[in-house]
Amino acid sequence: MTGGEGMAGSEAVGPEGRVDAAPGAISAGDHESRPLLRFDVFTLFPGMLTGPLDESILLRARTRGLVEVYAHDLRAWATDRHRTADDTPYGGGAGMVMLAPPIVAAVEETLGSDLAGAHVAFLSAGGRRFTQAVARDLAGRSRIALICGHYEGIDDRAVQVLAADEISIGDYVLTGGELAAMVVIDAVTRLVPGVIDAASVAEESHGDSLVEYPHYTRPAVFRGLAVPDVLLSGHHRNIAAWRREQAVVRTGQRRPDLLATANLTPAERALVGRIVSIGDDEAAPESLAGGSDPEHGR
């Protein structure tokens, strides 16, 4: 590990809903080798990261030493006795702007020699859209620094000096970047090798620019709604064809914007064309897979 360990304000996010006091410690469990991926989150509210990271897959990934998450309090790099991290905007206007010097100092000091190879990103409503493709790219990195904005925003010189990426998780505004940072951490962590089963990653939504097909489990009939016959047939080829068709149908109905980059066959493109012409409120087109399907509007 390089840079920042042992400093006040740099804390490993630990298990059981707490922030560990020993910054140089492994974030969860015992693991002597360097993790596959380390996240450094720079925020005015490090306590927000405890809790969501201490459950389910994220906790298991950290316990196994595959991923580490460190929270860094930006106020630790403030230079006045009041630990000021924001000020009024030049040119006037409502709200406060986060200061560039503490942010730049925090990132440079914490990442140290890793800075050149790390991916530094601000969570910003004006950033590029966070997608599954972006998550896949980030999962191949070894260290990611996420900087959480607050108030009216961040002095743009911090972005320029750090040559940072800017990421948005959607076309809406949050009170701060912490929730967005946790979304990025979750989406990226699950793509790190060994965190979850590779087959689950291969078949999920957005893996090939399609949303995922519908899932069913017991009972076979619930409130008059039956599981599609093809899923009970035991015919794996027909099941695979039905699932592919349903993914195409659902994407055409719910996320047609994804279809521009989807790798579709001519028959699937024709099916999508019929979906668009019929509209989401009409019955789904006839099956390509040939399987029985009693449900409407997938």
Secondary structure, 3 states (H helix, E strand, C coil): CCCCCCCCCEEEEECCCEECCCCCCCCCCCCCCCCCEEEEEEECCHHHHCCHHHCHHHHHHHHCCCEEEEEEEHHHHCCCCCCCCEECCCCCCCCCEECHHHHHHHHHHHHHHHHHHCEEEEEEEEEEECCHHHHHHHHCCCEEEEEECECCEECHHHHHHHCCEEEECCCCCCCECHHHHHHHHHHHHCCCCCCCCHHHHHHCCCCCCCCCCCCCCCCCEECCEECCHHHHCCCHHHHHHHHHHHHHHHHHHHCHHHHHHCCCCHHHHHHHHHHHHHCCCCCCCCCCCCCCCCCCCC
